[in-house]
């Protein structure tokens, strides 16, 4: 979610449409001798960097078939269950939605994600782990449900399907 709202802010500040944006999170933050264009790419997850000083190549998946299943524990190398590593999947779904809807990301795609973030159906309590949780399929289903029109719902659904997530019915 933070990448979605960050990229919309960046695009708004630069007066860019979804098609004009570079879709890079953290662009320009690395020194020229580091082989990295950004921290993450929402358009092409897994392509933001490739440098041994950064731990090697960007390992963010762009599709559920490459989802990285990590334990949810206190070990920093497990990324709290893969929250940052696997964010490439929903990030790309947002990119595909924004480009598919056209115009500026904050005008159509952004309000769908914002409404979904506020949707009371989003939070599901996982009592066995004593935490709030949701899954990509359920979140995807809510984004489809929160789109303004049938045409928009089809674009959102197709974006999620393109990253290997079948939106759950809500």
ABEGO torsion letter per residue (X at the ends): XAAAAAAAAAAAAAGBBAAABAGBBGBGABBAABBBABABBAABBGAABBBAAAGEBBABBABAAABBBBBBBABAAAGGGGAAAAAAAAAAAAAAAAAAAEEBAAAAAAAAAAAAAABAAABBBBAAAGBBBBBAAAAAAAAAAABABAAAAAAAAAAAAAAGBBBBBX
